[in-house]
Amino acid sequence: EVPKPSGGGGGGGIPAGGNKSFLSPADDPEGMSASATAAITPSPSRRHADETTTTTTSGPPAMTARELTCSFDGGDTYQLDEANYVLPRGSRVGLVGRNGCGKSTFLRILAEASGSIDTSSPRSLRDNVPYTGGVEVPKDLTVAFVEQEPPSPSDITVSDALLGVTGRAISQQSTSGGGGAGGVNKVYQIVRDYRLASLGAATDPDGFANAASAMDGCGGWAVLTKAEEVSTRLRVRNLEDQPLSSLSGGERKRVALAAALVKEPDVLICDEPTNHLDLAAIQWLSDLINEKKKMTFLTVTHDRAFLEDVCDSILELDRGSFYTYDGSYSKYLAGKEDRLANEDQAYREGKARMKKELEWMRRQPQGRQTKQKARQEAYYKLEKSTKPRVKDPKLEIEEDGQRRMGGNILKMRDVSLAFGDNKMLSNFSYDFNKGDRIGIVGRNGVGKSTFIRMLTGDQPIDSGTITAGDTVVFGTYDQMGIPFLDDQSVLDFVKERVESSSGASMAEAPQEAMKLLKQFQFPRPRWNERVSMLSGGERRRLQLLSVLTKRPNFLILDEPTNDVDLDTLRALEGYLDDFKGVLVIVSHDRSFTDQVTDHLFVFEGNGVVKDYLGSLTDYAECLLEQEKEEESGGTIADNSLKKSSYKEDKALRLERRNTIKKMKRELGKIEPGIEKLKAKAGMLQTEIDDSAEEGWTVLADLTEKLQTINDEIEEKELQWLEVAESLETLEEEESASA
C-alpha cells in the first residue's frame, strides 16, 4: 500500500491546523521530536502512470526527515507542514517546486542535521530556519552541501576551501590550540601541508621531503590529483591563492561545488549546481554524477536538461507536502498533471459538500453547547481542504505592453574591444532585425556579458560604430540581481520602478504596481514583506517584473533562468513566444535557450564570434564530439599532421549541420503556409457551391480567386519537395560521416 502525502487534514498538502510551535535545531539537539512516518509518495489515485523503479543501493536510507514543520510568517504559510521523506541510498533526486515554497529551506535543514554546513559565517534572516521535527542521518555517511549563495569568509583561500577548510574549522583550530586545521579531514590537512611546503621547497628541502613522505603514506596524491582535476574542470584553479571574499558570486559557487566534489561524499546535496557553469562544465558534472553509482544525489535546479540527464526521480514540494515521481522530469510533468486533475475534481466535490455543511453550521443556535463536535471538526477540516490551490503562473503581454519598433533597430559595424591583450570582440558587424531571437553562448570569460553592455551603450568600444534606432527601448535583466534597500517592501520596490519607468504619477503607481504583482504571481500577503526576506527565486521574479515595467522592445536577458522555479520558467517561455521585438539571451540552460532562440552568437575567444544557425543542444553536441575526437587523436605528432584537415572537416560538418537546420526551419514555415492556403481554398469552394444562383460574374470572380490560391499551393508544394529532397541528401551525408 502506498502511503498518502503528509500535511494533515487531507487535501494533499493542506495544513493540519492547530497551534504550531517552532523549535530550532539547538533547542532539539537530538533532532527526533516527532514520530516516524513512511516515505511520502502520491496516493494510488495520484501515482504516476509509469512505474519505473528507482535504482538505489541496499542498506538503510541515506536520510530520513520526520514530521518537518516550518513557517517564516508564524503559521500563515507553511514551507513544510508535518512533511516526511526518506531519501534512498544511491538515488538521484531532483527537488522541484515554486519559488518560496521551501526547497532551499528543506536542503538547509538536511545539511544542518548532517553537520555539512558552515554555520560560522554571517547569514541572512531567511537562513535562520525555525522548524520542528527531525532528520536522521546514519553516522557512517559523509554529506556535502553546496548552497545557492555560498558564504565568503575573508580568511580562507580557494586552495584551502577545496580541501575542506571552513570558517568553522579555522575557529575550531584557534580554540583547540593547534593540531591541524580543526575539523579538516586528516588526509586533506596533509595535502594542505604539502602544498605549503612545496612553495618553500628551495629554502626548506627537508620540510618538503617530509611533507612528500607524508603524502605517500596516506593516499594524499590521489586527493591532490582529484583537487587539481576538479578545479581545472570548473575553472577555479587559477584562483587558488585568492581569498573567497575577493571572488564574484559565480566564482564562489564554482569553488563550493569543486570542494564538495573533491570530498567525494556519500551524499551530495546541491542548490542550483549548474548556475555559473558553462556548457562543458555542466556536461562534465552530469557525467561525473552518473559515474558515481553509489553516491546519493539530491538537487534543486532550474536546468531541465540537467534533470533529464542526471535524476532518476523527481520530488515535488507543494503546499508543505512532498510527492515523489519515478522517472525523468518529462514523466514527472505528466504525473503532476494527473495529480492536479484529481485534486481539482476533489476540490469541486468538496465545494458542493461545503455548501451543505455551511448551511447546517448557520442553522445551529449560537448559545447551544451540544452541537455535534465530530461534525464541526469535519466541517473545519473540509473548509481547509477546499481552499483553491495556486494556479500555475502565466505572464501575458497586453496590447499596450510593448512599444512600437521602427525599421532602424541596431547596427554594429566593425566593432572591436580589448582589455589589454584579452580581445573581447574583433571587427564584428551585424544588423539586428525585428523578431531576432539570439542566444549568446561561449565559455566563461570570453566576453558575453561585456557584449550585451556594448549593445546598451554601458561599455565603450575601442573602434567601430554601434547605432541604435530612435524607437528602441532596452530592457536588461542583469545576472548580478537587483539592488534594494534592506527595509524596502515588495510593494514599495515595484511602485518605485513603475514611477521611474512608465512616468506614472504617485497616485497611479500603487494601482499599477498591484496589477503587476498579481500578474507575476506574488500573493497579497507577500506585498508588504521585505525584499530581503524573499527567496532567491522570488527576487529573480521581482527583477524580471521590474525590467518589463519599461515596456521594452529590445529585451536582453543575462542568465534569466538562474534560481527561477520551473513553473515560472515555463511561463517566461510562453511570454517570450509572444514577444515581437528583439530578444538577446545569455544562458547555459539548453532547454530554455532551445525553446526561445532561433540562432546563436558563439563566442569562441580572442574576439571571434560565429553565427550558428541551430539550437544550443546541437552546439553542445558539436563541442562534445570535438572534445572526444581531440582526446582520441593519437600522438602529438599525429595530431599536428591531422590538424589542418580536422579543421577543414569540422568546418564542413558545421556548415552542413547549419544548412540542415536552416532547411528544417524552412520546411516548418512552408507546411503551415500550405495548410492555411488549403483552408482558404476550401472556404472558397464552399462559397462557389453556395453561389450557383448568384450569376456568372460572381462565380467567375470566385473561380479566379480559387485558381490563384491553387497555383500558390502548387508552387509551395514544389518548393517543399525541392527542400525536402535536398535535406534528405544532406542528412544521408551527415549520417555517413558520423
C-alpha positions in Angstrom: 0.0 0.0 0.0 1.3 3.4 -1.0 1.0 6.0 1.8 -0.7 9.3 1.2 1.1 12.6 1.2 1.6 14.3 4.6 0.3 17.7 5.6 -2.7 16.7 7.7 -6.3 17.4 7.1 -6.3 15.6 3.7 -6.4 17.6 0.5 -2.7 16.9 -0.3 -0.6 19.5 1.5 -3.3 21.5 3.2 -2.0 22.5 6.7 -3.3 20.3 9.6 -4.3 23.4 11.6 -3.9 24.0 15.3 -1.2 26.0 17.0 2.3 25.3 15.7 5.3 25.7 18.0 8.7 26.4 16.5 11.9 24.8 17.6 15.3 25.4 16.4 17.9 22.6 16.0 19.7 24.0 19.0 16.5 23.5 21.1 16.2 19.9 19.9 19.7 18.6 19.7 18.6 15.0 19.2 16.5 16.2 16.2 14.0 13.5 16.9 11.0 15.3 18.4 8.5 13.7 16.0 7.2 10.1 15.4 8.2 8.1 12.4 6.1 8.1 9.3 6.6 6.4 6.0 8.3 7.9 2.9 5.9 10.2 1.1 4.7 9.4 -2.4 1.4 10.3 -4.2 -1.6 8.2 -3.2 -2.5 5.4 -5.6 -5.0 7.6 -7.4 -2.3 10.2 -8.0 0.6 7.9 -8.7 2.5 8.4 -11.9 1.4 6.1 -14.7 4.9 4.9 -15.4 6.0 2.5 -12.6 9.7 2.7 -13.4 11.7 1.6 -10.4 14.3 4.0 -9.0 17.7 2.4 -8.9 19.1 2.5 -5.3 21.7 0.6 -3.4 20.8 -1.6 -0.5 21.1 -0.6 3.2 19.4 1.9 5.4 18.1 5.2 3.9 20.7 8.0 3.3 18.5 10.4 5.2 15.1 10.3 6.9 13.0 13.5 7.5 10.2 13.1 10.0 7.2 15.5 10.6 9.1 18.6 9.5 7.1 21.8 10.0 8.4 25.2 9.1 6.9 28.6 8.7 8.6 32.0 8.3 5.5 34.1 9.0 4.2 32.4 12.2 1.8 30.0 10.5 0.1 31.9 7.8 2.1 30.0 5.2 3.9 26.7 5.7 7.0 25.9 3.8 6.9 22.4 5.4 3.7 21.1 7.0 4.4 17.8 9.0 6.3 16.6 6.0 8.0 13.3 5.8 10.6 12.0 3.3 13.0 9.1 3.0 16.0 9.7 0.7 17.1 6.2 -0.6 20.8 5.4 -0.8 22.1 5.6 -4.4 19.1 7.6 -5.6 19.4 10.7 -7.9 16.6 13.0 -6.9 15.5 16.4 -8.3 13.6 18.6 -5.9 11.1 20.9 -7.6 8.5 23.4 -6.6 7.6 27.1 -6.8 9.9 29.9 -5.7 9.4 30.4 -1.9 7.8 27.0 -1.3 10.7 25.9 0.9 13.0 23.9 -1.4 16.2 25.6 -0.2 14.9 25.6 3.4 14.5 21.8 3.2 18.0 21.3 1.9 19.4 23.6 4.6 17.6 21.6 7.3 19.1 18.3 5.9 22.6 20.0 5.7 22.4 21.3 9.3 21.3 17.9 10.6 24.2 16.2 8.9 26.8 18.8 10.0 27.7 19.6 6.5 27.1 23.4 6.6 29.4 26.1 7.9 27.3 28.0 10.5 30.1 30.3 11.5 29.6 32.8 8.6 27.1 35.6 8.8 23.6 34.7 7.4 20.5 36.5 6.3 17.4 36.3 8.4 15.9 33.8 5.9 18.8 31.4 6.6 17.8 31.1 10.3 15.5 28.2 9.7 13.0 27.6 12.6 11.4 24.2 12.4 10.0 21.3 14.3 10.5 17.6 13.5 13.7 15.7 13.0 16.2 14.3 10.5 18.0 11.0 10.9 21.4 10.6 9.2 23.5 7.4 9.6 26.8 8.0 11.3 28.8 6.2 8.6 27.7 8.7 5.8 29.6 11.7 4.7 27.4 14.6 3.4 28.4 17.6 1.3 26.2 20.6 0.7 26.6 23.3 -2.0 24.5 26.3 -1.1 22.7 28.5 -3.6 24.8 31.5 -2.4 27.9 30.2 -0.7 29.5 32.3 2.1 32.7 34.3 1.5 34.9 34.4 4.6 37.9 36.6 4.1 40.4 34.4 6.0 40.1 31.3 3.7 41.8 30.9 0.3 40.4 28.9 -2.6 43.0 26.2 -2.2 42.1 25.8 1.4 38.4 25.7 0.6 39.0 22.9 -1.9 40.5 20.9 1.0 37.5 21.3 3.3 38.8 24.3 5.3 35.8 26.5 6.5 35.4 29.4 8.8 34.2 26.9 11.4 37.3 24.8 11.0 39.6 27.9 11.5 37.6 28.8 14.6 38.0 25.3 16.0 41.7 25.4 15.3 42.2 28.6 17.2 40.2 27.4 20.2 41.9 23.9 20.2 45.4 25.4 20.3 46.7 23.7 17.2 46.7 20.1 16.0 45.9 21.0 12.4 43.0 22.9 10.9 40.4 21.6 13.3 37.5 19.9 11.7 39.5 19.3 8.5 40.0 15.7 7.3 43.5 14.5 8.2 44.4 13.5 4.7 43.3 16.9 3.4 45.4 18.5 6.1 48.5 16.6 4.9 47.8 17.7 1.3 47.4 21.2 2.5 50.8 21.0 4.4 52.4 19.6 1.2 51.2 22.5 -0.9 52.6 25.0 1.6 55.9 23.0 1.8 56.2 23.0 -2.0 56.2 26.8 -2.0 59.3 26.8 0.2 61.0 23.7 -1.1 64.1 25.7 -2.2 64.7 27.1 1.3 63.5 24.1 3.3 64.1 20.9 1.3 63.9 18.7 4.4 60.4 20.1 5.2 59.3 19.5 1.6 60.7 15.9 1.7 58.8 15.2 5.0 55.6 16.5 3.5 56.1 14.4 0.4 56.7 11.3 2.6 53.5 12.0 4.5 51.6 12.2 1.2 53.0 8.7 0.3 51.6 7.1 3.5 48.0 8.5 3.4 46.9 8.5 -0.2 47.4 12.2 -0.5 48.5 12.1 -4.1 45.1 10.8 -5.2 43.4 13.7 -3.3 45.7 16.3 -4.8 45.1 14.9 -8.3 41.4 15.0 -7.7 41.5 18.6 -6.4 43.5 19.7 -9.5 41.2 17.9 -11.9 38.0 19.3 -10.4 39.4 22.8 -10.0 40.5 22.8 -13.7 37.2 21.5 -15.0 35.3 24.1 -13.0 37.7 26.8 -14.0 38.8 27.8 -10.5 42.4 26.6 -10.5 43.7 30.0 -11.4 42.0 31.4 -8.3 43.7 29.1 -5.8 45.7 31.8 -3.9 42.8 34.3 -3.7 40.6 34.7 -0.6 36.9 33.7 -1.0 35.9 37.2 -0.1 37.5 38.6 -3.3 35.6 36.3 -5.6 32.4 37.1 -7.6 29.2 35.2 -6.7 29.7 32.9 -9.7 33.3 32.1 -8.8 32.4 31.3 -5.1 29.7 29.0 -6.4 32.1 27.1 -8.6 34.6 26.8 -5.7 31.9 25.5 -3.3 30.9 22.9 -5.9 34.5 21.9 -6.5 35.2 21.5 -2.8 32.1 19.2 -2.5 33.3 17.0 -5.4 36.8 16.8 -4.0 35.4 15.4 -0.8 33.7 12.5 -2.8 30.8 12.3 -0.3 28.3 9.5 0.1 25.5 12.1 -0.2 25.8 15.3 -2.3 23.2 18.0 -1.8 23.2 20.8 -4.3 21.2 24.0 -4.5 21.3 25.2 -8.2 24.6 23.5 -9.0 24.6 24.5 -12.7 24.4 28.2 -12.0 27.5 30.0 -13.4 28.8 26.8 -15.2 29.5 26.8 -18.9 28.2 24.0 -21.2 31.4 21.9 -21.0 31.4 22.1 -17.1 27.7 21.2 -16.9 28.2 18.2 -19.2 31.3 17.1 -17.2 29.3 17.4 -13.9 26.5 15.3 -15.4 28.9 12.6 -16.5 30.7 12.6 -13.1 27.5 12.2 -11.1 26.3 9.4 -13.4 29.6 7.6 -13.0 29.3 7.7 -9.2 26.8 4.9 -8.9 26.9 4.6 -5.1 26.7 8.3 -4.4 23.3 9.7 -3.4 22.4 13.0 -5.1 19.7 15.5 -4.1 19.5 18.7 -6.1 17.3 21.8 -6.6 17.9 23.0 -10.2 16.1 25.0 -12.9 18.1 23.3 -15.6 15.6 20.8 -17.1 18.2 19.2 -19.4 20.4 18.6 -16.3 17.4 17.0 -14.5 16.8 14.7 -17.5 20.5 13.7 -17.7 21.1 13.0 -14.0 17.9 12.4 -12.0 16.0 9.1 -11.8 13.2 10.5 -9.7 11.5 13.9 -9.0 10.5 15.1 -5.6 7.9 17.8 -5.6 7.3 20.2 -2.7 3.8 21.6 -2.9 2.0 23.4 -0.2 4.1 21.9 2.5 4.0 18.3 1.4 6.2 16.0 -0.7 5.2 14.0 -3.7 7.6 11.6 -5.5 7.6 10.6 -9.1 9.7 7.8 -10.5 11.5 8.6 -13.8 12.6 11.7 -15.6 11.4 15.3 -15.4 9.2 14.8 -18.5 7.5 11.9 -16.9 7.0 14.0 -13.7 5.1 16.6 -15.7 2.6 14.0 -16.9 2.3 12.6 -13.4 1.7 16.1 -11.9 -1.0 16.8 -14.5 -2.8 13.6 -13.3 -2.4 14.6 -9.7 -3.7 18.1 -10.1 -6.6 16.9 -12.2 -7.6 14.6 -9.3 -7.2 17.4 -6.8 -9.4 19.7 -8.9 -12.1 17.0 -9.0 -11.8 16.6 -5.2 -12.0 20.3 -4.8 -15.2 20.6 -6.8 -16.8 17.8 -4.9 -15.6 19.3 -1.6 -17.1 22.7 -2.5 -20.5 21.0 -3.1 -20.3 19.3 0.3 -19.1 22.6 1.9 -22.2 24.4 0.8 -24.4 21.9 2.6 -22.3 21.9 5.7 -22.2 25.7 5.8 -26.0 25.8 5.8 -26.0 23.3 8.7 -23.5 25.4 10.7 -25.5 28.5 10.2 -28.7 26.8 11.4 -27.1 25.9 14.8 -28.1 28.3 17.7 -25.2 30.5 18.9 -25.5 29.6 22.5 -26.1 25.8 22.2 -23.2 23.8 23.6 -24.5 20.4 22.3 -23.5 20.8 18.7 -22.2 17.6 17.1 -18.5 18.1 17.7 -17.5 15.5 15.2 -19.4 17.2 12.5 -18.0 20.6 13.4 -14.5 19.2 13.2 -15.3 17.6 9.9 -16.6 21.0 8.7 -13.4 22.8 9.6 -11.3 20.1 8.1 -13.4 20.3 4.9 -13.1 24.1 4.9 -9.3 23.8 4.8 -9.3 21.2 2.1 -11.5 23.3 -0.2 -9.1 26.2 -0.4 -8.3 26.7 -4.1 -4.7 25.8 -5.0 -2.4 28.4 -6.5 -2.6 28.3 -10.3 0.5 28.0 -12.5 1.9 31.4 -13.3 1.1 32.9 -16.7 2.7 36.0 -18.0 0.8 37.7 -20.8 1.7 40.6 -23.0 -1.1 43.2 -23.1 -1.8 45.1 -26.3 -0.1 48.2 -24.9 2.6 46.2 -23.1 5.2 46.6 -25.8 6.4 49.7 -27.6 6.3 50.1 -31.4 9.6 49.3 -33.1 10.7 51.2 -36.3 12.7 49.7 -39.2 16.0 51.1 -37.9 16.8 49.0 -34.8 20.5 48.4 -34.0 23.5 48.3 -36.3 27.1 47.2 -35.4 29.9 48.0 -37.8 33.4 46.6 -37.4 33.2 46.8 -33.6 36.3 45.9 -31.6 37.1 45.8 -27.9 40.1 44.5 -25.9 41.2 44.7 -22.3 44.9 44.7 -22.6 45.9 41.5 -24.6 42.4 40.0 -24.0 40.3 40.5 -27.1 36.6 40.6 -26.4 35.4 41.5 -30.0 37.3 41.9 -33.3 35.7 43.7 -36.3 32.2 42.4 -35.5 29.3 43.6 -37.7 25.6 42.7 -37.5 22.3 44.4 -38.2 19.6 43.5 -35.7 16.1 42.9 -37.2 12.7 42.9 -35.7 11.9 39.4 -34.5 15.6 38.4 -34.0 15.9 35.8 -31.2 19.6 35.3 -30.5 21.3 33.2 -27.9 24.8 34.3 -26.7 27.0 31.3 -25.8 30.6 30.5 -25.0 32.8 29.6 -22.1 33.0 31.9 -19.1 35.2 34.9 -19.5 35.1 35.3 -23.3 33.0 38.5 -23.3 29.3 37.5 -23.4 28.2 39.9 -20.6 30.6 42.6 -22.0 28.9 42.2 -25.4 25.4 43.0 -24.0 26.8 46.0 -22.2 28.1 47.2 -25.6 24.6 46.9 -27.0 23.1 49.2 -24.4 26.0 51.7 -24.5 27.2 50.9 -21.0 30.5 49.6 -22.3 32.6 51.9 -24.5 34.2 50.3 -27.6 37.7 50.7 -29.0 36.7 51.1 -32.6 33.7 50.7 -35.0 30.2 52.0 -34.5 27.0 50.9 -32.7 23.9 52.8 -33.8 20.5 52.3 -32.2 17.2 53.4 -33.7 15.1 56.2 -32.2 12.3 53.8 -31.2 14.5 51.2 -29.4 13.8 50.8 -25.7 16.1 48.4 -23.9 15.1 46.1 -21.1 18.0 44.5 -19.4 17.9 41.6 -16.9 21.3 41.5 -15.2 22.6 38.2 -13.7 24.0 40.2 -10.8 20.5 40.7 -9.4 18.6 43.8 -8.2 19.7 46.5 -5.8 17.3 47.1 -3.0 17.1 48.7 0.5 17.2 46.3 3.4 13.9 47.6 4.8 12.1 48.1 1.4 8.9 46.2 1.0 8.0 44.4 -2.2 5.1 46.8 -3.0 7.3 49.9 -2.4 10.0 48.4 -4.7 7.5 47.9 -7.5 5.9 51.3 -7.0 9.3 52.9 -7.3 10.0 51.0 -10.5 6.6 51.9 -12.0 7.1 55.6 -11.3 10.6 55.8 -12.8 9.9 53.5 -15.8 6.5 54.4 -17.1 6.1 58.0 -15.8 3.1 57.1 -13.7 2.0 59.6 -11.1 2.3 58.8 -7.4 -1.5 58.3 -7.4 -1.4 55.9 -10.3 1.7 53.9 -9.3 0.1 51.8 -6.4 -2.6 50.5 -8.7 -0.2 49.7 -11.5 2.2 48.1 -9.0 -0.5 45.9 -7.5 -1.6 44.8 -11.0 1.9 43.7 -11.9 2.4 41.8 -8.6 -0.8 39.9 -9.3 0.3 39.2 -12.9 3.7 37.9 -11.6 2.1 35.6 -9.0 3.0 37.4 -5.8 0.3 36.7 -3.3 -1.1 39.7 -1.4 0.5 38.6 2.0 3.9 39.0 0.3 3.4 42.6 -0.8 4.4 44.1 2.5 7.2 41.6 3.0 10.7 43.0 2.9 12.5 42.2 -0.3 15.4 40.9 1.7 13.1 38.1 3.1 12.2 36.8 -0.4 13.7 33.6 -1.6 16.4 33.8 -4.3 13.9 32.8 -7.0 11.3 35.3 -5.8 13.9 38.1 -6.0 14.7 37.0 -9.6 10.9 37.0 -10.5 10.7 40.5 -8.9 13.7 41.6 -11.0 12.0 40.3 -14.2 8.9 42.3 -13.3 11.0 45.5 -12.8 12.6 45.0 -16.3 9.2 44.6 -18.0 7.7 47.7 -16.4 9.7 49.7 -19.1 7.7 48.0 -21.8 10.9 47.2 -23.8 11.0 46.2 -27.4 14.7 45.2 -27.3 14.9 42.6 -24.4 18.3 41.5 -23.1 18.3 38.7 -20.5 21.6 37.7 -18.9 21.2 34.2 -17.3 17.5 34.7 -16.6 16.9 31.1 -15.6 19.3 31.2 -12.6 17.3 30.5 -9.3 13.9 30.7 -11.1 11.4 27.9 -10.4 10.4 25.6 -13.3 6.7 26.9 -13.3 7.9 30.5 -13.8 10.4 29.3 -16.5 7.6 27.8 -18.5 5.5 31.0 -18.0 8.5 33.1 -19.2 8.9 30.9 -22.3 5.2 31.5 -23.1 5.7 35.2 -22.6 8.7 35.3 -24.9 6.9 33.3 -27.6 4.5 36.3 -27.9 7.3 38.9 -27.7 7.5 40.7 -31.1 10.7 42.7 -30.5 14.4 41.7 -30.5 15.4 39.1 -27.9 19.0 38.6 -26.9 19.7 35.9 -24.2 22.9 34.9 -22.4 22.2 31.4 -21.0 23.8 28.0 -20.4 20.3 26.5 -20.0 19.9 24.2 -23.0 16.2 23.6 -22.7 15.3 27.3 -22.3 17.6 28.5 -25.0 16.4 25.9 -27.5 12.8 27.0 -26.8 13.2 30.8 -27.2 16.0 31.4 -29.7 16.5 30.9 -33.5 20.2 31.1 -33.8 23.4 31.6 -31.7 26.3 34.0 -31.4 29.1 31.7 -30.4 31.9 33.5 -28.6 35.0 31.3 -29.4 37.5 33.6 -27.6 40.2 36.0 -28.9 37.4 38.3 -30.2 36.0 35.7 -32.7 32.2 35.4 -32.8 30.4 32.9 -35.1 26.7 33.0 -36.1 25.5 29.4 -35.6 22.1 28.5 -37.1 20.9 25.8 -34.7 20.0 25.1 -31.1 22.2 25.2 -28.1 21.7 21.4 -27.7 23.1 20.9 -31.2 26.1 23.2 -30.4 26.8 21.3 -27.1 26.8 18.0 -29.0 29.3 19.5 -31.5 31.6 20.6 -28.6 31.5 17.1 -27.1 32.2 15.5 -30.4 35.1 17.8 -30.9 36.5 17.1 -27.4 36.2 13.3 -27.9 38.0 13.5 -31.3 40.8 15.5 -29.8 41.1 13.1 -26.8 41.3 10.1 -29.1 43.5 11.7 -31.7 46.7 9.7 -31.0 50.2 11.2 -30.5 51.1 14.8 -30.7 52.9 14.3 -34.0 49.8 12.6 -35.4 47.6 15.4 -34.2 49.8 18.0 -35.8 49.6 16.2 -39.1 45.8 15.9 -38.9 45.2 19.4 -37.5 44.6 21.3 -40.8 42.4 18.5 -42.3 40.5 18.2 -39.0 39.7 22.0 -39.1 38.5 21.7 -42.7 36.3 18.6 -41.8 34.9 20.4 -38.8 34.1 23.5 -40.8 32.3 21.3 -43.5 30.4 19.4 -40.8 29.2 22.7 -39.1 28.3 24.2 -42.4 26.3 21.1 -43.3 24.5 21.0 -40.0 23.7 24.7 -40.2 22.2 24.1 -43.7 20.2 21.1 -42.4 18.8 23.3 -39.6 18.0 26.1 -42.0 16.2 23.7 -44.3 14.2 22.2 -41.4 13.1 25.6 -40.3 12.2 26.4 -43.9 10.0 23.3 -44.2 8.5 24.2 -40.8 7.4 27.6 -42.3 6.2 26.2 -45.7 3.9 23.5 -44.2 1.7 25.8 -42.1 1.5 28.1 -45.1 0.2 25.3 -47.3 -2.4 24.3 -44.7 -3.6 27.9 -44.5 -3.9 28.1 -48.3 -5.8 24.8 -48.4 -8.2 26.1 -45.8 -8.8 29.3 -47.8 -9.3 27.1 -50.9 -11.9 25.0 -49.1 -13.8 28.1 -47.9 -13.8 29.5 -51.5 -15.0 26.2 -52.9 -17.9 26.1 -50.3 -18.7 29.7 -51.3 -18.8 28.7 -55.0 -21.0 25.8 -54.3 -23.4 28.1 -52.4 -23.4 30.8 -55.1 -24.8 28.8 -58.0 -27.7 31.3 -58.3 -25.6 34.4 -57.9 -24.8 34.9 -61.5 -21.9 34.3 -63.9 -19.9 37.3 -62.8 -19.8 36.4 -59.1 -18.9 32.7 -60.0 -16.1 33.8 -62.4 -14.6 36.1 -59.7 -14.7 33.4 -57.1 -13.3 30.8 -59.5 -10.4 33.1 -60.4 -9.6 33.6 -56.7 -9.7 29.8 -56.2 -7.4 29.2 -59.2 -4.9 31.8 -57.8 -4.8 30.1 -54.4 -4.4 26.6 -56.0 -1.5 27.9 -58.0 0.1 29.2 -54.8 -0.5 25.8 -53.2 1.2 24.0 -56.1 4.1 26.4 -56.0 4.7 25.9 -52.3 4.3 22.1 -52.6 7.0 22.1 -55.3 9.2 24.3 -53.1 8.6 21.9 -50.2 9.6 19.0 -52.4 12.8 20.6 -53.5 13.9 21.5 -50.0 12.9 18.0 -48.6 14.9 16.3 -51.3 18.0 18.4 -50.6 17.5 17.9 -46.9 17.4 14.1 -47.3 20.6 14.2 -49.3 22.4 16.3 -46.7 21.1 14.1 -43.8 22.4 11.0 -45.6 25.9 12.7 -45.9 25.8 13.6 -42.2 24.8 10.1 -41.3 27.6 8.6 -43.4 30.2 10.9 -41.8 29.1 10.2 -38.2 
